[in-house]
Every structure is written in structure tokens, then in C-alpha cells.
Amino acid sequence: MPEWLPISRLVDLILLAMAVEAIWLFRHQRRSGLEGAPPLLLHLISGALLLLAMKLVLTDAPAMMVAATLGMAGLAHAADLRFALRSA
């Protein structure tokens, strides 16, 4: 990895790109005349929480904070699976 782009900065850039993607999904949903949250939103949330947990590990955050973030990512993933299986 180049010195000018450390892993923590790369994680920040990926999180920023995911935030832009979420905004785009909301706008696309509204333009399509659909109400509610976009179907892919829970995918993004669970992925962003995993990246946030990685960022916390890189900054030597307390283990309990990392575990809580991973737990929230798991809950978001479980909710995503539930909605996906219910609609299938």
C-alpha cells in the first residue's frame, strides 16, 4: 500500500462512496414514484458497519465497541435476509 494512502484513509473513502450510493438510491427510489427505503439499503448499512468495525480495529478502539459494531452489522444483515426471504 502506498504511504500516501493508508488503510484507514482507504476505508474512509469507501465509506464516503457508500454514503453517495445510499443518497443515489434514495433519489432513484423517489424519482421512480416508490415510497419507503430502497431495497438495497440494508445491504449498504451492514457493509458500512463492517467497514466501521474495521476502522475501529485500526484505531485501537475498545474491543467492546468493535463487538457492538459487529453485532449491529449482524442485526442489519439478519433484517436484510428476513425482508429478502419474505418477499421471495
Backbone as JSON, one array per atom type, in Angstrom:
{
  "sequence": "MPEWLPISRLVDLILLAMAVEAIWLFRHQRRSGLEGAPPLLLHLISGALLLLAMKLVLTDAPAMMVAATLGMAGLAHAADLRFALRSA",
  "N": [[0.85, -1.17, 0.0], [0.64, 2.2, -0.88], [2.4, 4.89, 0.77], [1.03, 7.31, 0.87], [-1.59, 6.62, 0.94], [-2.99, 5.3, 3.38], [-4.45, 2.37, 4.99], [-6.58, 3.07, 6.7], [-7.42, 5.51, 5.61], [-8.26, 4.65, 3.12], [-10.46, 3.07, 3.87], [-12.08, 5.13, 4.82], [-12.59, 6.48, 2.39], [-14.02, 4.51, 1.0], [-16.27, 4.28, 2.66], [-17.33, 6.85, 2.28], [-17.97, 6.69, -0.46], [-19.96, 4.76, -0.27], [-21.9, 6.17, 1.15], [-22.58, 8.11, -0.73], [-23.66, 6.41, -2.63], [-25.91, 5.47, -1.21], [-27.39, 7.84, -1.01], [-27.9, 8.27, -3.74], [-29.47, 5.98, -4.23], [-31.76, 6.55, -2.68], [-32.69, 8.87, -3.99], [-33.21, 7.82, -6.55], [-35.21, 6.01, -5.9], [-37.25, 7.76, -5.09], [-37.66, 9.21, -7.47], [-38.69, 7.21, -9.03], [-41.17, 7.0, -8.08], [-41.72, 5.41, -5.93], [-42.35, 4.54, -2.53], [-40.9, 4.6, 0.77], [-37.94, 2.95, 2.08], [-35.07, 2.24, 0.02], [-34.61, -1.03, -1.41], [-31.98, -2.07, -1.29], [-30.8, -0.83, 0.83], [-30.35, -1.95, 3.4], [-28.31, -3.73, 2.8], [-26.23, -1.96, 2.27], [-26.02, -0.71, 4.77], [-25.26, -2.81, 6.52], [-22.8, -3.51, 5.37], [-21.41, -1.08, 5.61], [-21.26, -0.89, 8.37], [-19.59, -3.05, 8.93], [-17.23, -2.13, 7.73], [-16.84, 0.1, 9.34], [-16.32, -1.17, 11.77], [-13.89, -2.33, 11.09], [-12.37, -0.02, 10.79], [-12.44, 0.87, 13.43], [-10.95, -1.14, 14.67], [-8.48, -0.66, 13.47], [-7.84, 1.74, 14.66], [-7.34, 1.1, 17.23], [-9.55, 0.92, 19.01], [-11.71, 0.32, 21.86], [-12.4, -3.13, 22.59], [-15.03, -3.83, 23.15], [-16.51, -1.87, 21.84], [-15.94, -2.45, 19.19], [-17.06, -5.01, 19.06], [-19.75, -4.39, 19.53], [-20.32, -2.89, 17.26], [-19.93, -4.82, 15.27], [-21.96, -6.54, 16.04], [-24.22, -4.96, 15.5], [-23.95, -4.83, 12.73], [-24.44, -7.49, 12.13], [-27.13, -7.69, 12.95], [-28.32, -5.93, 11.11], [-27.79, -7.33, 8.78], [-29.24, -9.69, 9.27], [-31.84, -8.65, 9.33], [-32.0, -7.79, 6.69], [-31.85, -10.27, 5.36], [-34.24, -11.39, 6.3], [-36.23, -9.68, 5.18], [-35.67, -10.14, 2.49], [-36.19, -12.89, 2.18], [-38.85, -12.98, 2.88], [-40.07, -11.58, 0.82], [-39.59, -13.23, -1.28]],
  "CA": [[0.0, 0.0, 0.0], [1.46, 3.42, -0.9], [2.4, 5.64, 2.01], [0.07, 8.42, 0.82], [-2.94, 6.09, 1.08], [-3.04, 4.25, 4.4], [-5.68, 1.56, 5.02], [-7.67, 3.81, 7.35], [-7.92, 6.5, 4.65], [-8.98, 3.89, 2.1], [-11.75, 2.73, 4.46], [-12.86, 6.37, 4.8], [-13.04, 6.72, 1.01], [-15.06, 3.52, 0.67], [-17.48, 4.69, 3.39], [-17.86, 8.02, 1.59], [-18.61, 6.2, -1.69], [-21.2, 4.07, 0.12], [-22.87, 7.21, 1.51], [-23.04, 8.67, -2.0], [-24.53, 5.38, -3.22], [-27.18, 5.48, -0.48], [-28.13, 9.04, -1.45], [-28.37, 8.0, -5.09], [-30.57, 5.01, -4.14], [-32.95, 7.26, -2.19], [-33.19, 9.74, -5.08], [-33.76, 6.95, -7.6], [-36.46, 5.48, -5.36], [-38.25, 8.84, -5.13], [-37.98, 9.51, -8.87], [-39.48, 6.1, -9.56], [-42.51, 7.08, -7.5], [-41.88, 4.41, -4.89], [-42.2, 5.06, -1.18], [-40.13, 3.78, 1.69], [-36.48, 2.85, 1.9], [-34.66, 1.38, -1.1], [-34.38, -2.42, -1.0], [-30.57, -2.36, -1.05], [-30.29, -0.01, 1.92], [-29.82, -2.79, 4.48], [-27.01, -4.24, 2.33], [-25.26, -0.89, 2.48], [-25.84, -0.47, 6.2], [-24.45, -3.88, 7.11], [-21.44, -3.38, 4.85], [-20.79, 0.11, 6.22], [-20.94, -1.22, 9.77], [-18.39, -3.9, 8.9], [-16.09, -1.25, 7.48], [-16.64, 0.91, 10.53], [-15.65, -2.04, 12.74], [-12.5, -2.42, 10.66], [-11.76, 1.27, 11.14], [-12.26, 0.89, 14.88], [-9.82, -2.02, 14.98], [-7.26, 0.02, 13.03], [-7.54, 2.86, 15.56], [-7.21, 0.53, 18.59], [-10.73, 1.22, 19.83], [-12.01, -0.76, 22.82], [-12.96, -4.34, 21.99], [-16.49, -3.83, 23.31], [-17.06, -1.01, 20.79], [-15.83, -3.22, 17.95], [-18.05, -6.09, 19.15], [-21.08, -3.79, 19.37], [-20.47, -2.52, 15.85], [-20.12, -6.06, 14.53], [-23.3, -7.02, 16.37], [-25.19, -4.17, 14.72], [-23.84, -5.28, 11.34], [-25.14, -8.77, 12.06], [-28.57, -7.43, 13.01], [-28.73, -5.36, 9.81], [-27.75, -8.43, 7.8], [-30.38, -10.57, 9.56], [-33.05, -7.96, 8.86], [-31.96, -7.85, 5.23], [-32.25, -11.63, 4.97], [-35.66, -11.58, 6.59], [-37.02, -8.99, 4.16], [-35.45, -10.78, 1.19], [-36.87, -14.18, 2.19], [-40.28, -12.73, 2.95], [-40.58, -11.14, -0.48], [-39.32, -14.26, -2.3]],
  "C": [[0.9, 1.24, 0.0], [1.34, 4.19, 0.42], [1.35, 6.75, 2.03], [-1.38, 7.94, 0.96], [-2.96, 4.96, 2.1], [-4.41, 3.54, 4.39], [-6.84, 2.35, 5.63], [-8.25, 4.87, 6.42], [-8.71, 5.82, 3.55], [-10.37, 3.49, 2.61], [-12.65, 3.98, 4.48], [-13.41, 6.67, 3.41], [-14.15, 5.76, 0.6], [-16.36, 3.88, 1.39], [-18.13, 5.91, 2.74], [-18.58, 7.6, 0.3], [-19.92, 5.49, -1.38], [-22.28, 5.08, 0.52], [-23.44, 7.86, 0.25], [-23.99, 7.68, -2.68], [-25.89, 5.35, -2.53], [-28.02, 6.68, -0.88], [-28.7, 8.83, -2.83], [-29.56, 7.02, -5.07], [-31.86, 5.68, -3.67], [-33.54, 8.14, -3.29], [-33.83, 8.92, -6.19], [-35.11, 6.38, -7.16], [-37.58, 6.52, -5.46], [-38.66, 9.16, -6.56], [-38.84, 8.43, -9.51], [-40.9, 6.09, -9.01], [-42.76, 6.06, -6.41], [-41.66, 5.05, -3.53], [-41.39, 4.1, -0.34], [-38.65, 3.78, 1.36], [-36.16, 1.96, 0.7], [-34.33, -0.03, -0.61], [-32.92, -2.73, -0.66], [-30.0, -1.62, 0.15], [-29.71, -0.86, 3.06], [-28.49, -3.45, 4.09], [-25.94, -3.2, 2.63], [-24.98, -0.67, 3.96], [-24.97, -1.55, 6.82], [-23.0, -3.81, 6.63], [-20.71, -2.19, 5.46], [-20.42, -0.16, 7.67], [-19.73, -2.14, 9.87], [-17.13, -3.07, 8.66], [-15.79, -0.36, 8.67], [-15.95, 0.1, 11.63], [-14.18, -2.2, 12.38], [-11.74, -1.15, 11.01], [-11.5, 1.36, 12.64], [-11.08, 0.01, 15.31], [-8.5, -1.33, 14.62], [-6.86, 1.16, 13.96], [-7.43, 2.4, 17.01], [-8.34, 0.94, 19.52], [-10.96, 0.07, 20.81], [-12.72, -1.94, 22.13], [-14.48, -4.37, 22.08], [-17.16, -2.96, 22.23], [-17.03, -1.74, 19.44], [-16.89, -4.32, 17.94], [-19.46, -5.54, 18.96], [-21.33, -3.42, 17.92], [-20.68, -3.76, 14.99], [-21.5, -6.67, 14.8], [-24.38, -6.27, 15.6], [-25.15, -4.55, 13.24], [-24.57, -6.61, 11.15], [-26.65, -8.61, 12.1], [-29.08, -6.85, 11.69], [-28.76, -6.45, 8.74], [-28.93, -9.38, 8.01], [-31.69, -9.94, 9.1], [-33.13, -7.98, 7.34], [-32.38, -9.22, 4.73], [-33.73, -11.87, 5.2], [-36.54, -10.93, 5.54], [-36.88, -9.68, 2.8], [-36.21, -12.12, 1.12], [-38.38, -14.02, 2.22], [-40.84, -12.35, 1.59], [-40.38, -12.21, -1.57], [-40.4, -15.27, -2.4]]
}
